[in-house]
Amino acid sequence: MGNYFTFPDLLIWLPLLAAVFCFIAKTEKNAKTTAMLFSLVILAVSVSTLFFANDTKYINYNYVNYVWLKYLGANYFIGLDGLGRLLTLLSALGFPLIFLATSKSNFKNPAKFYGLMMLTQAGLMGVFMAFDALTFYFFWELALIPVYFLSSQWGGEKRIQATFKFFVYTFAGSLLMLIGIIYVYLHTDARVFGDGTISAHSFSLSSFYSASLSPDEQNGLFVLFFLAFAIKMPIFPFHTWQPEAYDQSPTAVTMVLSGIMVKMGLFGVIRWLIPIFPAVSPELKNGVIFLSVISIVYASCVAMMQDNIKRLVAYSSIAHIGLMCAAIFAMDQISIQGVMLQMFNHGINIIGMWIVVDIIERKTGAKKISQLSGLAASAPVLTILFLIIAFANIALPLTNAFTGEFLMFSGLYNYNKWMAAIAGIGIIISAVYTLNMVQKVFYGSVNAVTKEVNDVSLNEKMALIIIVCLIFFIGIYPQPLIDLTKDAVNNLLLRIK
């Protein structure tokens, strides 16, 4: 504790403050400017935390721990380790890119829209920094609730149906996780506070790690937690809410869902699920890998059949997340390191994909690939930038996704070569549907839908250029991200051995 603002304080309070200012903004311009300026400040704070990583002299700047519900043993405990820094950086980088790329979009009641967006960012930051189970659950819900309203009020024609399905899935998963949290809490040891107060149990992460749970109890609780995280990722067969939600949500919200929010599920597996239940049966772990590999192949095949460009990108994301989930449960140092790297890379790449999809939809009014043709003639800059992002999405060498996928496949191969081979089919299919989409949308003859299309605006171009620069930088030199997360990988492996 301390009487100064720490980095975690700022990463929570700045988006909350931004949300308040956005809600009371009088004009659309004021709401947009407020959201953009605060998101840039949050990015600056997040980047500055990287200079204080792994230095014990600055540990007080990286953690906040206040007594919250003393008699329940719950603290408001948030902090930044390597994994937390990586994902808070992704969130801090993603929001200004989204605001920059969608600056030409107009929303009804913009003050409310941008306020809810910033509230979502606050929730995401809290999830990625929580070291107390009750704090984690609080921020988990805080991140989801604004998205429900964003999708239901600013989405497409079928938004109510899609949002209801999203709500039912996520609420059910959250409820199961809460039941699991309470059960583990009741099996933790007593906690003594500084003033001598004793609580019978504790919600702290360290107490959850040392909870007295039998192997059978761990198996049952593993299922409860995993269902919540699997729905949020999502992986087969818990994915059915995702394509509709991505298609019907405003594209800015879809970017948050696809680029950042799905990482909540992967983060939950790494931070909470695996370390709390290290004695879970091998059959359950194998079952998760099996579902993840099915998710890769199934989503890739469905993506290949899509004519709706938004649904194609949505199923593509499911396939990538499936590979990350499989690589985590391979329990190999190489594969887990690849997941750490790929969580950031996927977020950047998929936001880039959605930016281009949003540009195409706004300029042409079309979602179907069959309605589009010849965009390269009228939008050459957009074509070049999208080609680079598309190549990154299929993990071409020298792009950022190549290193992460190489590490994940190496670890998965060490676990089971047949699983790795089947998962590799998804990579081949992803190249087929991605390049096929590029060919049909950007090449060929110009038609009535695309003949009047102008090239990207300055703001859109800036957002895409930043993403392309990150793609090449991380693709050529991924070591900084690997160094940032290597301690988190080692700590996870120590817990399960």
C-alpha positions as CSV (number, residue, x, y, z in Angstrom):
1,M,0.0,0.0,0.0
2,G,1.1,3.6,-0.4
3,N,-0.1,7.2,-0.6
4,Y,0.7,7.6,-4.3
5,F,-0.8,6.4,-7.5
6,T,0.8,3.2,-8.9
7,F,0.7,2.0,-12.4
8,P,-2.2,-0.4,-11.7
9,D,-4.1,2.5,-10.1
10,L,-3.7,4.6,-13.2
11,L,-4.6,1.8,-15.6
12,I,-8.0,1.4,-13.8
13,W,-8.8,5.0,-12.8
14,L,-7.9,6.6,-16.1
15,P,-10.4,4.7,-18.2
16,L,-13.1,5.1,-15.4
17,L,-12.5,8.8,-15.4
18,A,-12.6,8.9,-19.2
19,A,-15.9,7.1,-19.1
20,V,-17.4,9.7,-16.7
21,F,-16.2,12.6,-19.0
22,C,-17.5,10.8,-22.1
23,F,-21.0,10.3,-20.5
24,I,-21.3,14.0,-19.7
25,A,-19.9,15.2,-23.1
26,K,-22.2,17.6,-24.8
27,T,-21.2,16.8,-28.4
28,E,-20.0,13.9,-30.5
29,K,-16.7,15.6,-31.1
30,N,-16.1,16.1,-27.4
31,A,-16.9,12.5,-26.7
32,K,-14.6,11.2,-29.4
33,T,-11.8,13.6,-28.4
34,T,-12.1,12.6,-24.7
35,A,-12.0,8.9,-25.5
36,M,-9.0,9.3,-27.8
37,L,-7.0,11.5,-25.5
38,F,-7.5,9.4,-22.5
39,S,-6.7,6.2,-24.5
40,L,-3.4,7.7,-25.6
41,V,-2.6,8.6,-22.0
42,I,-3.4,5.1,-20.9
43,L,-1.1,3.8,-23.6
44,A,1.7,6.0,-22.4
45,V,1.2,4.7,-18.9
46,S,1.2,1.1,-20.1
47,V,4.3,1.6,-22.2
48,S,6.1,3.3,-19.2
49,T,5.4,0.2,-17.1
50,L,7.7,-1.8,-19.3
51,F,10.7,0.2,-18.1
52,F,9.9,-0.9,-14.5
53,A,9.5,-4.6,-15.2
54,N,11.5,-7.2,-13.2
55,D,13.2,-4.5,-11.1
56,T,12.6,-5.0,-7.3
57,K,13.4,-1.3,-6.6
58,Y,10.1,-0.4,-8.2
59,I,7.9,-3.2,-6.9
60,N,5.7,-0.8,-5.0
61,Y,4.8,0.9,-8.3
62,N,3.6,-2.3,-9.8
63,Y,1.1,-3.6,-7.1
64,V,-1.9,-2.3,-5.2
65,N,-3.2,-4.2,-2.2
66,Y,-6.0,-2.7,-0.1
67,V,-8.3,-4.5,2.4
68,W,-11.7,-4.7,0.7
69,L,-14.0,-7.1,2.6
70,K,-12.0,-7.9,5.7
71,Y,-14.2,-10.5,7.3
72,L,-14.5,-12.4,4.0
73,G,-10.7,-12.3,3.4
74,A,-11.1,-10.3,0.2
75,N,-8.6,-7.6,-0.9
76,Y,-8.6,-5.2,-3.8
77,F,-5.3,-6.7,-5.0
78,I,-4.1,-5.8,-8.5
79,G,-0.7,-5.8,-10.0
80,L,1.5,-6.1,-13.1
81,D,3.7,-9.2,-13.8
82,G,4.9,-10.1,-17.2
83,L,1.6,-11.6,-18.4
84,G,-0.3,-8.7,-17.0
85,R,1.9,-6.2,-18.6
86,L,1.6,-7.9,-22.0
87,L,-2.2,-8.0,-22.0
88,T,-2.7,-4.5,-20.5
89,L,-0.4,-3.3,-23.2
90,L,-2.5,-5.0,-25.8
91,S,-5.6,-3.4,-24.3
92,A,-3.9,0.0,-24.1
93,L,-2.8,-0.2,-27.7
94,G,-6.0,-1.6,-29.1
95,F,-8.4,1.1,-27.9
96,P,-6.6,4.1,-29.5
97,L,-6.2,2.1,-32.7
98,I,-9.9,1.4,-32.7
99,F,-10.8,5.0,-32.0
100,L,-8.5,6.2,-34.7
101,A,-9.7,3.8,-37.4
102,T,-13.4,4.4,-36.6
103,S,-13.2,8.1,-36.2
104,K,-15.3,8.6,-39.3
105,S,-18.1,6.4,-37.9
106,N,-21.1,8.2,-36.4
107,F,-23.0,6.7,-33.5
108,K,-26.4,7.7,-32.1
109,N,-25.9,9.0,-28.6
110,P,-22.1,9.1,-28.9
111,A,-21.5,10.2,-25.3
112,K,-23.0,6.9,-24.1
113,F,-21.2,4.8,-26.7
114,Y,-17.7,6.1,-25.9
115,G,-18.4,6.1,-22.2
116,L,-19.3,2.4,-22.3
117,M,-16.2,1.7,-24.5
118,M,-14.0,3.2,-21.8
119,L,-15.8,1.4,-19.1
120,T,-15.1,-1.8,-21.0
121,Q,-11.4,-1.0,-21.1
122,A,-11.4,-0.4,-17.3
123,G,-12.9,-3.9,-16.8
124,L,-10.4,-5.5,-19.1
125,M,-7.5,-3.9,-17.3
126,G,-8.8,-5.1,-14.0
127,V,-9.2,-8.7,-15.3
128,F,-5.6,-8.8,-16.5
129,M,-4.2,-7.4,-13.2
130,A,-6.3,-9.1,-10.6
131,F,-4.5,-11.2,-7.9
132,D,-7.6,-11.8,-5.8
133,A,-10.5,-14.0,-6.9
134,L,-13.3,-11.7,-5.9
135,T,-11.5,-8.8,-7.6
136,F,-11.0,-10.9,-10.7
137,Y,-14.7,-11.8,-10.8
138,F,-15.8,-8.2,-10.2
139,F,-13.7,-6.9,-13.2
140,W,-14.8,-9.9,-15.3
141,E,-18.4,-8.8,-15.0
142,L,-17.4,-5.1,-15.4
143,A,-15.9,-5.9,-18.8
144,L,-18.9,-7.9,-20.0
145,I,-21.8,-5.7,-19.0
146,P,-20.9,-2.6,-21.1
147,V,-20.4,-4.8,-24.1
148,Y,-23.9,-6.1,-23.7
149,F,-25.3,-2.6,-23.9
150,L,-23.0,-1.6,-26.8
151,S,-24.0,-4.5,-28.9
152,S,-27.7,-4.3,-28.1
153,Q,-28.1,-0.6,-28.8
154,W,-25.7,0.0,-31.6
155,G,-25.7,-3.3,-33.4
156,G,-27.3,-4.5,-36.6
157,E,-30.8,-5.6,-37.5
158,K,-30.5,-8.9,-35.6
159,R,-28.6,-7.4,-32.7
160,I,-31.2,-8.3,-30.0
161,Q,-31.1,-12.0,-30.9
162,A,-27.3,-12.1,-31.1
163,T,-26.9,-10.1,-27.9
164,F,-29.3,-12.3,-26.0
165,K,-27.4,-15.4,-27.0
166,F,-24.1,-13.7,-26.0
167,F,-25.6,-12.7,-22.6
168,V,-27.0,-16.2,-21.9
169,Y,-23.7,-17.9,-22.7
170,T,-21.5,-15.5,-20.8
171,F,-23.8,-15.3,-17.8
172,A,-24.0,-19.1,-17.5
173,G,-20.2,-19.3,-17.7
174,S,-19.8,-16.6,-15.1
175,L,-22.3,-18.2,-12.8
176,L,-20.4,-21.6,-13.0
177,M,-17.1,-19.8,-12.3
178,L,-18.6,-18.0,-9.3
179,I,-19.7,-21.4,-7.9
180,G,-16.2,-22.7,-8.4
181,I,-14.6,-19.6,-6.8
182,I,-16.8,-20.0,-3.7
183,Y,-16.0,-23.7,-3.4
184,V,-12.3,-23.1,-3.6
185,Y,-12.6,-20.2,-1.2
186,L,-14.2,-22.4,1.4
187,H,-11.1,-24.7,1.2
188,T,-8.5,-22.0,1.8
189,D,-6.8,-21.4,5.1
190,A,-7.6,-18.6,7.6
191,R,-6.1,-15.2,6.9
192,V,-4.7,-12.8,9.5
193,F,-4.8,-9.0,8.8
194,G,-2.4,-6.4,10.1
195,D,-4.8,-5.3,12.9
196,G,-5.2,-8.8,14.2
197,T,-8.6,-9.5,12.4
198,I,-8.9,-13.1,11.3
199,S,-11.1,-14.2,8.4
200,A,-11.9,-17.9,8.1
201,H,-10.8,-18.1,4.5
202,S,-9.2,-16.0,1.8
203,F,-9.8,-15.0,-1.8
204,S,-6.2,-14.2,-2.6
205,L,-4.5,-15.9,-5.5
206,S,-1.8,-17.4,-3.3
207,S,-4.4,-18.9,-1.0
208,F,-6.3,-20.4,-4.0
209,Y,-3.0,-21.9,-5.2
210,S,-2.5,-23.6,-1.9
211,A,-6.2,-24.6,-1.3
212,S,-6.8,-28.1,0.2
213,L,-8.5,-29.9,-2.7
214,S,-8.5,-33.6,-3.5
215,P,-7.8,-34.8,-7.1
216,D,-11.5,-35.5,-7.5
217,E,-12.5,-32.1,-6.3
218,Q,-9.9,-30.5,-8.7
219,N,-11.4,-32.4,-11.6
220,G,-14.9,-31.1,-10.9
221,L,-13.8,-27.6,-10.2
222,F,-11.6,-27.6,-13.3
223,V,-14.8,-28.2,-15.4
224,L,-16.6,-25.3,-13.8
225,F,-13.8,-22.8,-14.4
226,F,-13.0,-24.2,-17.8
227,L,-16.5,-23.8,-19.1
228,A,-16.5,-20.1,-18.2
229,F,-13.1,-19.6,-20.0
230,A,-14.0,-21.8,-23.0
231,I,-17.2,-19.7,-23.6
232,K,-15.2,-16.5,-23.5
233,M,-12.4,-17.7,-25.8
234,P,-14.5,-19.4,-27.5
235,I,-13.7,-22.9,-28.6
236,F,-15.9,-25.7,-30.0
237,P,-18.6,-26.4,-29.1
238,F,-19.1,-23.2,-27.0
239,H,-18.5,-20.9,-29.9
240,T,-22.0,-20.5,-31.4
241,W,-22.6,-17.1,-29.9
242,Q,-19.5,-15.6,-31.5
243,P,-20.1,-15.3,-35.2
244,E,-23.6,-13.8,-34.7
245,A,-22.2,-11.4,-32.1
246,Y,-19.3,-10.3,-34.2
247,D,-21.6,-9.9,-37.3
248,Q,-24.3,-7.8,-35.5
249,S,-22.1,-5.7,-33.1
250,P,-20.8,-2.3,-34.2
251,T,-17.4,-3.1,-35.8
252,A,-15.6,-1.0,-33.1
253,V,-17.1,-3.3,-30.5
254,T,-16.3,-6.4,-32.5
255,M,-12.6,-5.3,-32.6
256,V,-12.7,-5.2,-28.8
257,L,-14.4,-8.6,-28.5
258,S,-12.1,-10.3,-31.0
259,G,-8.8,-8.5,-30.4
260,I,-8.8,-8.1,-26.7
261,M,-11.8,-9.7,-24.8
262,V,-11.2,-13.2,-26.0
263,K,-7.9,-13.1,-24.3
264,M,-9.8,-13.0,-21.0
265,G,-10.4,-16.7,-21.5
266,L,-6.8,-17.6,-22.3
267,F,-5.6,-15.4,-19.4
268,G,-8.0,-17.2,-17.0
269,V,-6.6,-20.6,-18.1
270,I,-3.0,-19.5,-17.5
271,R,-3.4,-17.4,-14.4
272,W,-6.2,-19.3,-12.6
273,L,-7.3,-22.6,-14.0
274,I,-4.1,-24.6,-14.5
275,P,-2.2,-23.4,-11.4
276,I,-5.1,-23.8,-9.0
277,F,-5.8,-27.4,-10.2
278,P,-2.4,-28.9,-10.9
279,A,-3.6,-32.4,-10.1
280,V,-6.4,-32.5,-12.6
281,S,-6.6,-35.8,-14.5
282,P,-4.7,-36.2,-17.8
283,E,-7.9,-37.3,-19.4
284,L,-9.4,-33.8,-18.9
285,K,-6.3,-32.1,-20.3
286,N,-6.4,-34.4,-23.3
287,G,-10.1,-33.7,-23.7
288,V,-9.4,-29.9,-23.9
289,I,-6.7,-30.4,-26.5
290,F,-9.0,-32.6,-28.5
291,L,-11.8,-30.0,-28.4
292,S,-9.3,-27.3,-29.3
293,V,-8.0,-29.2,-32.3
294,I,-11.6,-29.8,-33.5
295,S,-12.1,-26.1,-33.1
296,I,-9.2,-25.3,-35.4
297,V,-10.3,-27.6,-38.2
298,Y,-14.0,-27.0,-37.9
299,A,-13.7,-23.2,-37.7
300,S,-11.3,-23.2,-40.6
301,C,-13.6,-25.3,-42.8
302,V,-16.6,-23.2,-42.0
303,A,-14.6,-20.0,-42.7
304,M,-13.7,-21.4,-46.1
305,M,-17.4,-21.7,-46.9
306,Q,-18.4,-18.2,-45.9
307,D,-19.6,-15.5,-48.2
308,N,-20.1,-13.0,-45.4
309,I,-16.7,-11.3,-44.8
310,K,-17.4,-10.6,-41.1
311,R,-18.3,-14.2,-40.4
312,L,-15.2,-15.4,-42.3
313,V,-13.0,-13.3,-40.0
314,A,-15.0,-14.4,-37.0
315,Y,-14.4,-18.1,-37.7
316,S,-10.8,-17.4,-38.5
317,S,-10.4,-16.0,-35.0
318,I,-12.0,-19.2,-33.5
319,A,-9.4,-21.3,-35.3
320,H,-6.5,-19.2,-34.0
321,I,-7.8,-19.3,-30.4
322,G,-8.2,-23.0,-30.7
323,L,-4.5,-23.4,-31.5
324,M,-3.6,-21.2,-28.5
325,C,-5.8,-23.3,-26.1
326,A,-4.3,-26.5,-27.4
327,A,-0.7,-25.2,-27.0
328,I,-1.4,-24.2,-23.4
329,F,-2.6,-27.6,-22.4
330,A,0.4,-29.3,-24.1
331,M,2.2,-28.1,-21.0
332,D,5.4,-27.5,-22.8
333,Q,7.6,-24.5,-22.1
334,I,8.0,-23.8,-25.8
335,S,4.3,-23.9,-26.6
336,I,3.3,-21.8,-23.6
337,Q,5.9,-19.2,-24.5
338,G,4.4,-19.2,-28.0
339,V,0.9,-18.6,-26.6
340,M,2.2,-15.6,-24.6
341,L,3.6,-14.2,-27.8
342,Q,0.6,-15.1,-29.9
343,M,-2.0,-13.5,-27.6
344,F,-0.5,-10.1,-28.3
345,N,0.1,-10.8,-32.0
346,H,-3.4,-12.2,-32.6
347,G,-4.9,-9.1,-31.0
348,I,-3.0,-6.8,-33.3
349,N,-3.6,-8.7,-36.4
350,I,-7.3,-9.4,-35.9
351,I,-7.9,-5.7,-35.1
352,G,-6.2,-4.9,-38.4
353,M,-8.5,-7.3,-40.2
354,W,-11.6,-5.8,-38.6
355,I,-10.4,-2.3,-39.5
356,V,-10.3,-3.2,-43.2
357,V,-13.7,-5.0,-43.0
358,D,-15.2,-1.9,-41.4
359,I,-13.7,0.3,-44.1
360,I,-15.0,-1.9,-46.9
361,E,-18.5,-2.1,-45.3
362,R,-18.7,1.7,-44.8
363,K,-17.5,2.5,-48.3
364,T,-19.5,-0.1,-50.2
365,G,-22.4,-1.0,-47.9
366,A,-21.7,-4.7,-48.7
367,K,-20.8,-7.6,-46.4
368,K,-20.8,-10.4,-48.9
369,I,-17.6,-11.3,-50.7
370,S,-19.6,-12.2,-53.9
371,Q,-20.8,-8.5,-54.1
372,L,-17.2,-7.2,-54.1
373,S,-14.5,-7.1,-56.7
374,G,-11.7,-5.0,-58.0
375,L,-11.0,-2.9,-54.9
376,A,-7.3,-2.8,-55.7
377,A,-8.0,-0.5,-58.6
378,S,-9.8,2.2,-56.6
379,A,-8.0,1.6,-53.2
380,P,-4.4,0.5,-53.8
381,V,-3.1,1.7,-50.4
382,L,-5.8,-0.2,-48.6
383,T,-5.0,-3.3,-50.7
384,I,-1.3,-3.2,-49.9
385,L,-1.8,-2.7,-46.2
386,F,-4.5,-5.4,-46.0
387,L,-2.3,-7.9,-47.9
388,I,0.4,-7.5,-45.2
389,I,-2.1,-8.0,-42.5
390,A,-3.6,-11.0,-44.3
391,F,-0.2,-12.6,-44.7
392,A,0.4,-12.1,-40.9
393,N,-3.0,-13.7,-40.2
394,I,-1.7,-16.9,-42.0
395,A,1.7,-16.7,-40.2
396,L,3.9,-16.0,-43.2
397,P,7.6,-15.9,-42.2
398,L,8.9,-12.4,-41.1
399,T,5.4,-11.5,-39.8
400,N,4.6,-11.4,-36.1
401,A,2.4,-14.5,-36.1
402,F,5.1,-16.8,-37.5
403,T,7.2,-16.9,-34.4
404,G,4.3,-17.6,-32.1
405,E,2.7,-20.3,-34.3
406,F,6.1,-21.9,-34.8
407,L,6.6,-22.1,-31.0
408,M,3.1,-23.4,-30.4
409,F,3.3,-26.1,-33.1
410,S,6.8,-27.2,-31.7
411,G,5.4,-27.6,-28.2
412,L,2.2,-29.3,-29.5
413,Y,4.4,-31.7,-31.6
414,N,6.4,-32.6,-28.5
415,Y,3.1,-33.4,-26.8
416,N,1.5,-35.4,-29.7
417,K,2.7,-35.4,-33.3
418,W,-0.7,-36.5,-34.6
419,M,-2.5,-33.6,-32.8
420,A,0.0,-31.2,-34.3
421,A,-0.5,-32.7,-37.7
422,I,-4.3,-32.3,-37.6
423,A,-4.0,-28.8,-36.2
424,G,-1.6,-28.0,-39.1
425,I,-4.5,-28.7,-41.5
426,G,-6.1,-25.5,-40.1
427,I,-3.1,-23.5,-41.2
428,I,-3.3,-24.7,-44.7
429,I,-7.1,-24.0,-44.9
430,S,-6.6,-20.5,-43.4
431,A,-4.2,-19.7,-46.3
432,V,-6.8,-21.0,-48.7
433,Y,-9.8,-18.9,-47.5
434,T,-7.7,-15.8,-46.7
435,L,-6.1,-15.7,-50.1
436,N,-9.3,-16.6,-51.8
437,M,-11.0,-13.7,-50.1
438,V,-8.2,-11.3,-51.0
439,Q,-8.5,-12.4,-54.7
440,K,-12.3,-12.0,-54.9
441,V,-12.5,-8.7,-53.0
442,F,-9.5,-6.8,-54.2
443,Y,-8.8,-8.2,-57.6
444,G,-10.8,-8.9,-60.8
445,S,-12.9,-6.3,-62.5
446,V,-14.5,-3.3,-60.8
447,N,-18.2,-3.7,-60.4
448,A,-21.1,-1.3,-59.6
449,V,-20.5,-1.7,-55.9
450,T,-16.8,-0.9,-55.9
451,K,-16.4,1.6,-58.8
452,E,-17.0,4.7,-56.6
453,V,-14.9,3.6,-53.7
454,N,-12.1,6.0,-52.6
455,D,-8.9,5.0,-50.9
456,V,-8.4,5.0,-47.1
457,S,-8.6,8.3,-45.2
458,L,-5.6,9.6,-43.2
459,N,-6.8,8.3,-39.9
460,E,-7.5,4.8,-41.3
461,K,-4.2,4.8,-43.0
462,M,-2.3,5.8,-39.8
463,A,-4.0,3.0,-37.8
464,L,-3.2,0.4,-40.5
465,I,0.4,1.6,-40.9
466,I,1.0,1.3,-37.1
467,I,-0.3,-2.3,-37.2
468,V,1.8,-3.1,-40.2
469,C,4.9,-1.7,-38.5
470,L,4.2,-3.8,-35.4
471,I,3.7,-6.9,-37.6
472,F,7.2,-6.5,-39.1
473,F,9.0,-5.4,-36.0
474,I,7.7,-8.3,-33.8
475,G,8.1,-10.7,-36.8
476,I,11.8,-9.7,-37.1
477,Y,12.6,-9.2,-33.4
478,P,10.2,-10.9,-31.0
479,Q,12.7,-11.2,-28.2
480,P,11.4,-8.2,-26.1
481,L,8.0,-9.8,-25.7
482,I,9.6,-13.2,-25.0
483,D,11.7,-11.7,-22.3
484,L,8.7,-9.9,-20.8
485,T,6.8,-13.1,-20.3
486,K,9.5,-15.8,-19.7
487,D,9.1,-15.5,-15.9
488,A,5.3,-16.0,-16.2
489,V,6.0,-19.2,-18.3
490,N,8.5,-20.5,-15.7
491,N,6.1,-19.8,-12.8
492,L,3.3,-21.6,-14.5
493,L,5.5,-24.7,-15.2
494,L,6.7,-24.8,-11.6
495,R,3.1,-24.9,-10.4
496,I,2.2,-27.9,-12.5
497,K,5.3,-30.0,-11.9
